[in-house]
Amino acid sequence: MFHFFSIYYDASNKGNIKIVPIVVQFFSKTGVKHGILEFIEQMHESADDLFANIEYVLEANELKLNQLVSLGSDNTNVNVGNHHSVFTLFEKLLPGLIK
């Protein structure tokens, strides 16, 4: 497979359902590759719930958390807030993580 990778996500509404595509980007022998790992339905818009769902998608796709180098998202408090956000939850596990 590949070693280090980045993920990107952004929620959108489809009726009453919030859909979150999880996109991965990595380097291969032939250059930069990217693609959609999974679409998840996000019932609640809390940092904890979104973090847990993203972590599950990574594990389900056999991606090692310690190889995640950057996290991309829109600029909401849930995603990148300074005190309790998806980024701060990942950063506790991966202190060098880039946003």
Secondary structure, DSSP 8 states (H G I E B T S, - for coil): --S-EEEEE--EEETTEEEEEEEEEEEETTEEEEEEEEEEE-S---HHHHHHHHHHHHHHTT--GGGEEEEE--S-HHHH-SSSSHHHHHHHH-TT-B-
